[in-house]
């Protein structure tokens, strides 16, 4: 039984230098006649692959206006962790349909997810086609190709978990090739794994990058995404191996929970991959590439000048154990101070909601120094964190009979989470106790007395830990689907939040979302609709 995993729990402060990385000139408007010739061109083509990742509000082909799209729309609002919010049901009615599983294939919300993903894939395919022919250092070239393949894998991961099988496009398409058939989900998963295997082999570790290159994909990024892929497919031995490699390599360590979502905590020691945003890009609603809209979309309304979306549910709040300090770092409750924007009261927000998300909250002092602050939020999207990978590793351990190692993984996450909150009344000479008991060993009750032996961690314990550790980070709905619990959990949620309305989560249908009808039409019927839509 392997219990040699290295768990580095000492916080490390890393100063974010993401601006220098973001300000590299992408490939825009270049032609084949004058480009793809030099190592510098290869670098620019690689950096261009990151471009679309930052486009949270974008135009939709064949439609007027702009449409926002966020991972947390699907991962949080479609789950039991949060409600839509906004100014009311009529504020973004398509999102209101989405949270009730009433959305249909004509909705622009699905179309923008689809089109933005394929824009990102197109950048990657272009780089993967052109870079191999450039005369340059072979090791650097392979690393660039690894970045492009990692980002392509990320886009296809989002597509396959949202829509199932989609068109599999691996080369730049001529205008006569735009009509592509739908591949099977298995074929998409195979491509994702092939891309990630290449990326794991050729990408450098995080420590090989300079500080001003933080945000670029690393070997750890590819290992982290491969961990998720193996877990989603139930490939537990493979999941155990790749997540164990990542943890053992010592490139990352668990940082103090309260630091993770601060400005200084960006690209911190426990962050495996973040999408980079900055508040001084000068972007606007019609042409933004480098600032996030999540800050303003999730911030409370009223004096807090936000839009009030992604409201935490009481069910999520109740999931936190008594004394779990992660609750106060995940959301605001009435009476909390919302940074330099004031005290959270119902009068101050003008709304009846008791909770607001905290992880993407930004202070007024952190807003853009020029231009409209709304499209220029600075908060990075923490896509893959070490604790996420460790909890997948714990699942792999339970599913392969390595229970003691599963205890180690979950206990390390909980031990970091509980921080300085030691229990009172611990018997003299006993180990200090915290508000979160650990698994597989003695736990001293807060009031003192005889220790209680906690059993080994179970799969349900790990699912609980994922929910509170990763709350409001866009994971919950997809976790429920892969765990096979989405139908039961979401039906109970719909019955509670929309009593008497008769809304249903249909098993075998609503685990995926409808293929955009525009794309089915444009494909000439080669793309078929998901069952039930």
N, C-alpha and C positions, 0 to 999 in steps of 0.2 A: 504494500500500500504506500503510494508516494505521498509523503508529507513534507517534502523539501522545498515547497514553494516559498520564494522570497517575498515577504510582506514588508515593504518599506513604508512606515507610517509617519515619518517625520515630515512635517510641512516644509515646503521649499517655496520661497517667493521668487517668481519669475516675472520680470517686467515685460509687458507686452510691447513688441515693436512691430505690430501687424501693419502699421501704416506703410512702412517701406515695402513690404511684400505686396500690398494692395496697389501701390502706385506704379508697379511695373507696367509698361505699355503692352496691352493685349494685341492680338492680331485682329485688326478691324480695317477693312478696306485694302488689305494687301492683295496682290495678285500672284499667281504662280510664276509669272515671268520674272518678277523681281524679289521673290521671297523663297523661303525654304532652301536657302543656300548655305548659311553659316551656323555655327553653334549658337550665336545670339538669336538667330531666327528660330532655332529649335526651342530655346528657352521661352521666347515670346509665344510660340505656338502652344507650349505646355501651360504657361500662365493663362492663356486664353481659355483653357479648359475649365478654369475656376470661375469664369465670367458669369455664367448662367446661375451658378449656385447662389449668387447674391441678389437675384431678381425676384423679390417677394411680391411685388406689384408690377404687372406687366400687361402689355397689349395682347389681345387674342387675335390670331389670324382670322380674317373674315368677319370681324366684329368691331364695333366702335367702342371706345372707352377702355378703361383699365380694370383688371380684376386681381384682387389679392389672393395669394395662396401661401399657406403655412403648413408645416408638418403637424402643428398642434391642432389645426382644424380637424384633421382625421384622427390623430392619435389621442387627443384629449376630449374635444367636444363630441366626438362620436362615441365616447366611452362614458362610464359612470363617474369619472373624475371631475368633469366640469360641464357647465351649461353654456349656451351660446353667449348670453349677455347682450351688450349693446344698449341702445336706448329703448328696446322693446322687441316684440316678435317681428315687427315690420322692418327692423334695422338689419339689412341683408337677409331677405326672406329665403334665398337659396341656402344659406347657412342654417337657417331655422329648419328647412326641409331636411338638410343633411343630418342634423342631430336627432331627428325623429325617424330617420331611415325612410323618408318619403321622397327623396331626390330622384329625378329621372334622368335619362341619358341626354336630354337637351340642355341640362344645366351647364352654365359656363364654368362653374367651379371644377367640374371634372375635366372640361376641355382645357383649362389653363394648366392643370396638373400634367396632362398628357403632353401638351405642346411645349411647355417649358422643359420637361424631361428630354424630349427628342431634340430640342435646340442644344441642350447640354451634351447629348450623345453625339450630335453632329460635330461639335467642336472637337470632341475626343477622337472621333473617327478620322477627322482631317489630320490631326496631329499624328495619329497612329499610321496613317498612310504616308505622310510626307517625311517625318523625322528619320525613318530608317535609311533614306537615301542621302542624308546629309553627312558629309565627311567631318567627323568629330570623334572625340574620345569615346570609346565603346562603352565604358562603364557609366559615364555621364548620360550617354544616349539611352542605355537601358533603364536608367533611373527616370529619365523623362517619360519614356514609354510606360514605365510602372505607374507614374502619376496619372497619366491619361487613362490607363486601364483601370486604376482604382476608381477614378471619378465616373467612368462609364459603368463600372459595376455598381456604384452607389445609385446612379440614376435608374439602372435596371432593377435594382433591389426595391426602390420606391415604387416603380411601375408594377412589378410582379406581386408585391404585397398589397397594392391598391386595386389592381385590375385583373390579376391572374396573367394568363398568356397574352402577350402583345407582339407586334411585329419585331422581329429580330434583325436589326440593322447594324452591320459591323464595318461598312465602308461608306464613304461619301456617295450620295445618290445623284444621278443625273435626273433632269426634270421628267424624263420618260420612265423613271423607275420609282416614282413616288408612291404608286399603288403597291403596297406590300401586304402579303397575307399575314394572318395571325399565327405566331408560333405557339407551341404548347408551353405551359408554365415550366415543365421539366426542362425544355430546351433553354428557356431563359435562365433558370437556375444553373444549368450546366455552363452557360457562358459566363455568368457571374463568378462561378468558382474557378473557371479557367483564367479569367482576368485577375482574380485575387491571388491565385497561385503564382502567376507571373510577378505581380506586384510584391508579394512577400519575398520572392527570391531576389528581386533586383532593387527594391527601394532601400534607401539608407535608413538607419535608425534615427530617432529624433535627435540624439546627441550629436549626429554628424552635421546637423544644420546650424547655421548661425542664428542669433536671436532675431535678426531682421527677416528671417525666412520662416518664422513660426506661422503655422497655418497650412503649410504645404503638406501633402500626404507623405507619410512615412511608412516604414515596415510595420510599425505598431498599428497604424491606421488600417492597413490591409488585414493584419491579424485580427483586429477588433471586428471589422466587418465580416470576415470569414467566420469568426465565432458566432455572430448573429445568424449568418446563413446556415451553418451547421445546426444550430439550435432550432431554427424555424423548420428545418427539414427533418428534425428528430435524429440527426446523425451524431449520437452522443459521444462515441469514442473519438470521432474526428473533432468534435467541439472541445472535448477534454484536452486533446493534444494541442490544438492551436491556441486555445486560451491559456493553457499552462505554459506554453513557450513564451507568450507575451508577458505573463506575470513574472516568470523566472528571469527574463532578460534584464529586469531591474531598470528599465528606461522610465518607468512611471511609479509613483507612489501616491497613497491616499492623502489628499490634502484636507485641511480642516473644513468641515462642511460649510460653515458660515462664510468662508472666504471664496468658495467656488464661483458664486454668481455676482461677485463684485467686479468693478472695473479692473482692480489690481489682480483679481483672480483669473483673468482671461489667460488662456494658454498655460494654465498652471500645471503643477506636477502630476495631477491625476487626470488631466485632459488628454485624451488620445487623438481626437480630431475635432476641430471647431471650424465652422464656416465663419470667416472673418468679416466684421463690419466696422465702420468708422463713422464718426460724427462730423467730419470736416470734408466730406467728399463734394459738397455742393450739389448733390443730386436733388431732383425734384420729382413730382408725381408723374411727369411724362417721360423722364429719362434718368432713372436712378440705377446705380450699379453697386454702390459701396456702403450704403446705409441701410439699417433694418427698420421696418415698420412695426415690428413686434412690440417695441417699447410703447408707442402711442396706442396701438390696438388693445393692449392688455391693461394699460394703466386706468385707474378709476376715473369716472366722469366728474363733473362738477368742478371744484376748485383745483383738481388734480390734472385737468386738461387732457384726459385720455378718452378712449372710446368705450372702455369697460367690457371688452370681450374676454371669453375664457374664464368664466366664474367658477371657482372651486365649489364642489358640492359638499353637503353635510356628510354624505357617505364617505368621501375622501377624508375629511377632517376626523371622522370617527375611526378611521383605519389606523391612525397613529396611536401608538401606545401612550399611556399616561407618562408624561415626563420626557417624551422623545423630542429633543431640541430641534430636530429637522422640521417639525411643524412650523415653528416661527420663522424659519429661513425659507419656507416654501410658499407661505401665504400670509396676507395681512388679515387680522381680525379687528372688529370694532374696538377702538381705543388705542390701536397701535399708531406709532408715529410713522408716517410714510415719508421717510427721508427728510429732505428740506422743503417738502411740499405741504406739510401740515399733519394734523392728527386726523385719523380716519374716523369720521362719524357719518351717520346716515344723512344728516343735514348737509355735510360738506360734499358728499357725492351726489346728492339729490336723487338717490336710488335706494331701494329697499334691501339690497344685497349685503350679506353679512361677511363675505370673504372676497378677496381679490388676490390674484397671483403676485408673488414677490420676486421670483427668480429673474424676471425680465423687467423689473422696475428700474427706472433711471431717475436720478435726481435732476432738478432743474439746472443745477450747476454743471451737469454733465452734458447738457444739450448742445447742439451744433453752435459753433461760435458765429456762424453767418448763415443766411438763408433760412428756409422753412425747417424747423426742427423735426417735424413729423416724419419726413422720409429720410432723416439723417440720424436715426438711432445708432448707438455705438455697440450695443450688446451682442457679443458673438453667440452663435447658436452652438451649444455644447452637444454635438451629435453623438460622440462616443466617449464615455468616461470609463476610467479604470473600474469603478465600482460596478458599472453595468457589466463589464466583462467578467469580473469576479463572481457576480451572481449567476451569470450563465455558466461559469465554471462549476459553481456549486450545484446547479441543476444537472450538469453532466456527471458530476460525482455521484449524486443520488441515483441517477438513472443507470449508472454502471457499478453501483454497489460500493463506492468509496466514501462511506459515511463520515469517517473521522476527518477526512480532508474537506468534505462539505461543511462540517462544523467550523473548521479553520477559516474557510472563505467567508461564511456568513458572520462569524464572530469578529473577524477583522473589520468588516464594514460597520457592524453595530458598535464595536469598541471605539472606532473613530467617531461615529455619530454621537455617542453619549458624552464625549468630551470630558468636561470638568464636573459633570453633574453627579457627584458621588452620593450614594445613599447615606442617610443618617443611621446611627445605631448599629454599625457593623461590629461584630464581636471582636474583642481585642486579639490581635495576632492574626486575624483573618485577612484575606485579600480584600482590597477595596471593592465596594459594590457600586453599581451604577443603575440609573433608571431603566436601562435596557438589559435584561438578563441575557446571558450567553448560553449557547447550546452545548450539550454533551459534557456538562460538568456541574459542580456545585454553584448554586446561586444563594446569596445571603439576603433574606427578606429585608426590606427597608427598616422594619421595626426591630431588627436583630433576631436573636434566637438561633435555632438549629438551621444549618444550610439545607436547601432543597436541591435535589438532583434533577437538573433539566435533562430531558431526553435528547437524542440526536435530532438534528434538524430534519424536517420533512419537506417534501416538494411544496406543500401548502405554505410552510413557513417562508420558503424562498420567494414564492409568489407574493406573499405579504411584504417581504423586504423590498422586492423590486418596486412595488407600488408606492411605498413611502419614500424610498431612496431616490427614485426617479420621477416623483410626482410632478405633473405639469410640464414634462419635457418631451411630450409627444409619443410616448411608448405604449400607453395603457391599452388602447383598442387593439393594437397589433399583438400585444402580449396575450390578450384574451382570446384572440382568434387562434394563435398558434397553440395555446393551452387547451383548446377545444371547449372553452367555457363561454364564448361570446353570446350564444343564444340564451342561455339561462341567466347570465348576469345582466345582459342588456334588456331582456324582456322585463325583468324585475325593475330595472331602472326606468323603463318607459312607463310601466304601470304606476310607479310611485310619482314620477314627475309630471305625467300627463294622465291623471286618473279619469277613467271613463271615456277617454278619447279613442280607445281601441287600436292604438298603434301597435304594430308587431315587428319584432325582429325575426325574420324567417330564416331558420337554419338551412344551410346549403345555398342561400342566396346572398344574404346581407353581410357575410364575411368578406365579400368583394363588393366593389362599387361598379356602377354601370359604365360600359365603354361609351365615350362621347358619340352621340349620333352623327355629329359632323364628320368624325373620322371614319365611321362606317360608310357614310355616303361617299366621301372622297376616295375611299379604297375600292369603290365599285363593287362592294359586297364581299371583298376578300376578307375583311374583318367581320367577325360574327359577334353578336351581343352575348353578354354573360347570361346564364340561365336565370329566369325569374324577372328580367327587366324588359 
